[in-house]
Amino acid sequence: MDHGLRASDADRQRAVSALERHTAEGRLTLDEFTERVDRVLAARTHVELAAIVRDLPAESTVDHAAAARQLAIAFLLALLALVVVGVAVAIWR
């Protein structure tokens, strides 16, 4: 990609989403997040966007299907635990 190309609204939104994830992971303070989002929204080119996130680690590619499966398994295990506790309480009454 030619970094001198103009950035689209979708490019800016992806940069904001990345900043949100980095903030959630504790890499940025809320003040830093706010300042960088302002810069992202004012950015006109890919070079400007790249400069805003240059000091942050590249995001790993996440297998969303695997993450969804893990979340579903965790939810089912929690539900099973609630059922077992509910049955045990009902029996001991």
Contacts in CASP RR format, 6 or more apart in sequence:
PFRMAT RR
TARGET T0000
AUTHOR 0000-0000-0000
METHOD contacts of the structure
MODEL  1
MDHGLRASDADRQRAVSALERHTAEGRLTLDEFTERVDRVLAARTHVELA
AIVRDLPAESTVDHAAAARQLAIAFLLALLALVVVGVAVAIWR
1 46 0 8 1.000
2 46 0 8 1.000
3 45 0 8 1.000
3 46 0 8 1.000
3 47 0 8 1.000
3 50 0 8 1.000
4 45 0 8 1.000
4 46 0 8 1.000
4 47 0 8 1.000
5 45 0 8 1.000
5 46 0 8 1.000
6 44 0 8 1.000
6 45 0 8 1.000
6 46 0 8 1.000
7 43 0 8 1.000
7 44 0 8 1.000
7 45 0 8 1.000
7 46 0 8 1.000
7 48 0 8 1.000
7 49 0 8 1.000
11 46 0 8 1.000
11 49 0 8 1.000
12 40 0 8 1.000
12 41 0 8 1.000
12 43 0 8 1.000
12 49 0 8 1.000
15 40 0 8 1.000
15 43 0 8 1.000
15 49 0 8 1.000
15 52 0 8 1.000
15 53 0 8 1.000
16 37 0 8 1.000
16 40 0 8 1.000
16 41 0 8 1.000
18 53 0 8 1.000
18 56 0 8 1.000
18 59 0 8 1.000
19 28 0 8 1.000
19 33 0 8 1.000
19 36 0 8 1.000
19 37 0 8 1.000
19 40 0 8 1.000
19 52 0 8 1.000
19 53 0 8 1.000
20 33 0 8 1.000
21 59 0 8 1.000
22 28 0 8 1.000
22 53 0 8 1.000
22 56 0 8 1.000
23 29 0 8 1.000
23 30 0 8 1.000
23 32 0 8 1.000
23 33 0 8 1.000
27 56 0 8 1.000
27 57 0 8 1.000
28 36 0 8 1.000
28 56 0 8 1.000
36 52 0 8 1.000
36 53 0 8 1.000
39 48 0 8 1.000
39 52 0 8 1.000
40 49 0 8 1.000
40 52 0 8 1.000
42 48 0 8 1.000
43 49 0 8 1.000
43 52 0 8 1.000
END
